[in-house]
Amino acid sequence: MKVTGRPGRRAASAIVFGFLAAYAAVASAADHRRGGSLFQEHCAMCHGATGAPAIGGVPDLRRGLAMMRPDRQLLATLRNGRTTMPGYLGRLSDRDLLDVIAYMRTLT
């Protein structure tokens, strides 16, 4: 039996492509309006209702520098927390957090 091509490489490419397509679909389906409600409830006390810091030491979400990171990095920060910011892993779902990220991107 003659085998042509590299089936292992094709299978790996198909898996990677499928993962990336699924991840992109999830990220693009985020609801910024729902994220705005969640942001007001969980984030505005420190980050301000419009993304302008309400307390010292938090990033200004309107300036874009904080928001130049990819969704995956922002998601990790929201899950795990950072310095004095609490993590939301177990309190908000990844879907919720992606909605918050979509809203935060509208502030810039």
C-alpha positions as CSV (number, residue, x, y, z in Angstrom):
1,M,0.0,0.0,0.0
2,K,1.4,3.4,-1.0
3,V,0.8,6.3,1.3
4,T,1.1,9.8,-0.2
5,G,1.5,13.0,1.6
6,R,2.0,13.3,5.3
7,P,-1.2,12.3,7.0
8,G,0.1,13.1,10.5
9,R,0.9,16.6,9.5
10,R,-2.5,17.0,7.8
11,A,-4.3,15.8,10.9
12,A,-2.3,18.1,13.1
13,S,-3.1,21.0,10.8
14,A,-6.7,20.2,10.8
15,I,-6.8,20.1,14.6
16,V,-5.0,23.4,14.9
17,F,-7.3,25.0,12.3
18,G,-10.4,23.6,14.0
19,F,-9.2,25.0,17.4
20,L,-8.4,28.4,16.0
21,A,-11.7,28.6,14.1
22,A,-13.6,27.7,17.3
23,Y,-11.7,30.1,19.4
24,A,-12.2,32.9,16.9
25,A,-15.9,32.2,16.8
26,V,-16.2,32.4,20.5
27,A,-14.2,35.6,20.8
28,S,-16.1,37.3,18.0
29,A,-19.5,36.3,19.5
30,A,-18.9,38.4,22.6
31,D,-21.8,40.7,23.6
32,H,-20.4,44.2,24.6
33,R,-23.8,45.3,25.9
34,R,-24.0,42.4,28.4
35,G,-20.3,43.0,29.1
36,G,-21.1,46.7,30.0
37,S,-23.6,45.5,32.6
38,L,-21.1,43.1,34.1
39,F,-18.3,45.8,34.0
40,Q,-20.6,48.2,35.9
41,E,-21.3,45.5,38.5
42,H,-17.8,44.1,39.0
43,C,-15.2,46.5,37.7
44,A,-16.5,50.1,37.8
45,M,-15.8,50.6,41.5
46,C,-12.1,50.6,40.7
47,H,-11.8,51.2,36.9
48,G,-14.6,53.9,36.8
49,A,-17.8,53.7,34.9
50,T,-16.1,55.0,31.7
51,G,-12.8,53.2,32.1
52,A,-11.2,56.3,33.8
53,P,-9.5,55.1,37.0
54,A,-11.6,55.6,40.1
55,I,-8.7,54.8,42.4
56,G,-5.0,55.1,42.0
57,G,-2.9,52.4,40.5
58,V,-5.4,51.0,38.1
59,P,-4.9,51.3,34.3
60,D,-6.8,53.8,32.3
61,L,-8.9,51.6,30.0
62,R,-9.6,54.5,27.7
63,R,-6.0,55.1,26.6
64,G,-5.6,51.9,24.7
65,L,-2.3,50.8,26.1
66,A,-4.0,48.5,28.6
67,M,-6.2,47.2,25.9
68,M,-3.5,46.5,23.2
69,R,-3.1,43.0,24.6
70,P,-4.9,40.1,22.9
71,D,-8.2,38.8,24.3
72,R,-6.5,35.6,25.5
73,Q,-4.1,37.6,27.7
74,L,-6.8,39.9,29.0
75,L,-8.9,36.8,29.8
76,A,-6.1,35.3,31.8
77,T,-5.7,38.5,33.8
78,L,-9.4,38.7,34.5
79,R,-9.5,35.0,35.5
80,N,-6.4,35.2,37.8
81,G,-6.4,38.8,39.0
82,R,-3.4,41.1,39.1
83,T,-1.8,42.9,42.1
84,T,-4.8,44.2,44.0
85,M,-7.4,43.2,41.4
86,P,-9.2,40.0,42.4
87,G,-9.5,37.1,40.0
88,Y,-12.9,36.2,38.7
89,L,-12.3,32.5,38.0
90,G,-15.2,30.6,39.5
91,R,-17.2,33.8,39.9
92,L,-17.7,34.7,36.2
93,S,-17.6,32.4,33.3
94,D,-15.2,32.8,30.4
95,R,-18.2,33.8,28.3
96,D,-18.9,36.6,30.9
97,L,-15.3,37.7,30.9
98,L,-15.2,37.8,27.1
99,D,-18.3,40.0,27.1
100,V,-16.5,42.3,29.6
101,I,-13.4,42.4,27.4
102,A,-15.6,43.3,24.4
103,Y,-17.1,46.2,26.4
104,M,-13.7,47.3,27.6
105,R,-12.6,47.6,24.0
106,T,-15.4,50.1,23.3
107,L,-13.9,52.4,25.9
108,T,-10.9,53.3,23.9
